[in-house]
Amino acid sequence: MRQFFGMSQSGNLQEALRGPENPQLIMLLSNSDQFEAHVKKLEELYPKVPSIGCIGMSYDTKIVEKGVSIIAYYGGVSAAANVLEDVSSMPVKYIRRLEEDVHKVNGSGNDTICIDFCSGNDACVLTTIYSVLKHRNISLVGGTGDAGKVSANGKVYQDAVAYALIKNNGGRVKAYKENIYHPMGNYRFIASKTDKANYIMGSLNGKSAKQVYQDILHVSEREIPTQTFKNPFGKINGNDICIISIKEVSGTALTCFRQVNDSDVLIMLELGDYRQIVKETIQMIRSDFPKISAVFSVNCLFRYRLFNDNHYMQEYLHEMGTLGNHAGLVGYGEHYNNQFVNQSMTCVVFE
């Protein structure tokens, strides 16, 4: 199988589409102003090709900030694309679509991946999707797009998740998640006074969440939304840690980018040696896959900002590019199987 990446910094879809031959799946990554027009035009040009899309920045060896890019798969791929609607209330209502697509592609955990673009309510969406995928051990990689819109097969949806099932007919696939943070000290917090619907965390160990964060890190209230680049919270999930980013200060509380529940056990995280961690991830992938056809990744917007601020983003894309054909999305939240995480990188590698 092969992966094609085409882009236009000016948003010219025809320019981005120069190259893919007989694509079997197309992913559209566009800007908010042209998204709907791009979705319509793509469907006109490739009416019988499964497609999904969202609004967001993209990359291969360079970042596309406001233009448009196309990621297409061809040459030994079986694929299906569709959408689950009403994700804020009842995505399970549309689960039959996913069940039928899984059956149609006839994939397994060894050769098939699900890539999704979501408009919101990610945790519930992932639980719903994974209830189907787990029966065949199929992994999932994806992320949240901008502006609450996604597309599937030429139609734009709000309050929905678009998904693509991709079966590599010529080899294996495997999903990965990269965490560049580690626990800081021995801090343990019990969350309370949470507002699940609005992702608000009111108290930690019975004290104001904002004040606890400030007291530990000695930062002003104004610095909290950027301090999260270095010190997010983490939620213990078995042997894993799910990263929780801070969005903003809300009175004495903190609003986060993922849901926190009463009685959740949280820890404080700190930034590690991300350059070394990236090298280790690449080494692990190379060890698992001596021959790589393609890599698709989702990098968090906060990772992008952190890497940019430290003049590392271009070096990072070069490093990942050494694996072969690497392309991806800058997301507002990352998906890894049934986990919704922040400030992470998730990716799928095709043999």
Buried (B, 14 or more C-beta within 10 A) or exposed (E): BBBBBBBBBEBBBEBBBEEBEEBBBBBBBBBEEBBBEBBBBBBEEBEEBBBBBBBBBBBBEEBBEEBBBBBBBBBBBBBBBBBBBBBBEEBBEBBEBBEEBBEEBEBEBBBBBBBBBBBBBBBBBBEBBBBBBBEBEBBBBBBBBBEBBBBBBBBBBEBBBBBBBBBBEBBBBBBBBBBBBBBBEEBEBEBBBBBEEEBBBBBBEEBBBBEBBBEBBEBEEEEBBBBBBBBBBBBBEEEEBBBBBBBEBBEEBBBBBBBBEBEBEBBBBBBEEBBEBBEEBBEEBEEEBEEBBBBBBBBBBBBBBBBEEBEBBBEBBEBBBEBBBBBBBBBBBBBBBBBBBBBBBBBBBBB
